[in-house]
Amino acid sequence: MASIPEPTTAGLTDHGDVNITHDTTLDPGIYHNITINQKGIAVTLNPGIYYLESGGSLKLQAGSLQGTGVMFFDDTGGDNILNKAAGTVDITPPTASTGGTWPTGTTSATYSGISFWIPRSQTKEVHIESNFNLTMPGTWYAQAGEFDIRPDGAATVFNIGNYICDQAEWCQGYGGGKSDGIINMNPTMGASTMRPLLVE
């Protein structure tokens, strides 16, 4: 992962704030706040990078969020991405063939297999918490940061790929309908990594 360039905003459209109350398809680019707050609606993300800028958020207060070939870049500096998500999430990571919109000089192949990227310089803790099922089966990357993943409710299932971070907490605060769900990890769709080998 160290050889992959950190995403920039070069060439990306700035969409600002969006407040969604009906079925909607969003295009990749820079967002400050994405708020989904109508029960029963479906929001679809077209392939590409969703660059969530400083001070921003991604709030799923109702409805569902879905997409193929999508990577989130969380430069919000806070803890406001899908925390707490009040709807289902089903988002697959980019591959070399999904295409879409990416920073100038990069393509979907550059970030193949990555679902979630925290800037390398940030040491923040990011909580992903929900009572609803969540599928983001790529790599979750936070070189100096921490992921705290909390499926709330015994029937709640989170499907993720692999993770690369400084620290991680799974199901912190377990019990009583909080952090007591299931986390499935399958690195099949994650980014390619190097396996250390022993040399004699």
N, C-alpha and C positions, 0 to 999 in steps of 0.2 A: 504493500500500500504506500510505502514511503516514496515510491517513484511516480505516483499518480499526482498530477498537479492539483493544488487546492482550487476549487471553483472560484471564479470571479464574476462580476456583473457585466463583463464586456459583451456587447452585442445583444443583451437581454432587454426585453420590453418591461417597463415599470408600470405595473397594474395598480399600484397603490392599495387602497382598502376596498374589499368587496364584502358585502353582506348579502347572503344568499337565502331566498325564501321560496324558491321553486326549483324544479329539476333544471340543472345547469351543467354545461361543460366548460371547464376552464382551460386556458392555454398556459404553457410554461412561461416563466419569467420571474421578475422581482415582485414580491408582495410584501406589504406591511402587515395588514391583518386580513385573514380569511376567516369569516364567521358563517357557520351553517347552522340555522336555528329554526327550521320548520320540520315538524314531524312528518315522516313518510316521503320526503323528497330524496332524490339521488343526485349526488354531485360526482361528475366524472372528470378526471384529470387526463388531458392529452399527454402523450409521451414527451419527456424532457425534464429539465431541472426546475424545481420550485424553490426559489431563493427567498427565504424569509428573513427580512432585514432587521437591523438593530431596533429593539423596542417593540417588535411585532409579535404576532401570535397566529396559531391555527387552532380555532375553536370549533369542535363538532358538538354542538349543543342539542342536536336532534338530526334525524335523517341518516344518510349513509354516505360514505366516501369510497370511491373506487377509481382504479386506473391501472394502465399497463405501461411499462417502460418508464417509470417515474422514480426520481430521486429527490428527497428533501435535503436542502442545505439550510441548517438552522443557525443563522447568525443573529438571532434575537437577543442573545445575551441573558435571557431569562429562562423561565421554565413553563412556557405557555404553548407548547406543541402537544396537542392531544392529551391534555392534562386538565381536566378529566374528560374523556371522550364519551358522549352520550349517544352513540350510534355505531354501527358496524363499519369496519375499515378493511378493505381488500385491495391492496396495492402491490403489484409485482415490480421488481427492479428492472432497470434497463439491460438490454443485451446489445450485441453488435448490430442486430438487425431491427431493433425497435425504432431507431431513428429519433425524430423529435428535435426540440430546440435546446441547444447547449451553449455555454460560453464560447466566444470566438476562439478558434483554434482547437476545439475539442468536439467530440461526437459521443454518441451513446456508447460506442466501444470503449472510450476513455474511462467511463464510469460503470462499465458492465458489472452487474451483480451487486451494486451498492444501493441500499434503500435509504439510508439516513447518514448524513455527514455533519459533524460538529466541527467548527474551525479548529485546526490543530493547536492554536494558541490558547484556547479556552479550557478552563479547568472546572467548569460548572457541572452540576448534577442535573440530569434531565429525567423527569418522571413521565412514563407513559402508563396511564391508568384508565381502566374502563370496566363497566359491567357488561359490555358487549364484545363479541368476538372480533379479533383483530388479526389480519394476515399481512405481514410485510416480510417476505421470505428472503430478502437479500442480506447483505452485511450491514451491520450497525457500527458506525465508525466514530470514535471520539478519542483521538490519540492521547490527550491529556485530561479527558473528562470522565464522567461517570453516567452510566445508564441505570435507572431504577425502574424495573418493569413490574406492574401490579395488575394482574387480572382479578377483578373483584367478583366473587360468586363462584360456587363450586362448579357450575356449568359453563363458566366463561373460559374460552380457549384462545390463547395467543399463539400464532404460528410465526416464528421468525427464523432467519437463516443462521448466521454466526455473528459474533460480535468481537470488535477490537477496541478496547478502551482501557483506561488506567485503572478504573474500578467498576464493579458491577454489583447490583443487588437485585435478586429475584424474589418476589413475593415478600418483601419487607412488611412487617406488621401483620403477619398471617393470622387469620381467625375471624370468626363472626361475620362472614360475608365480605371480608376485605383481604385482598391478596391471597385468596384461597382457591384460585382457579388453576388452570393447567397451562404450562408453557411448553410447547413443542419446538425443538430446535433441529433444523435440517439444513446443512450448509450447501446442499446441492445447487441452489440458485445464487449462492453468495459469490463475492468476488474471489478471483484466483489468488491464492496465497502460496508462499514458499514453505515447503516442509524441510526442516533442518535434517541433514544426513550425517551419520557418523563416518569418519574417514580414518582408516588405519594407516 
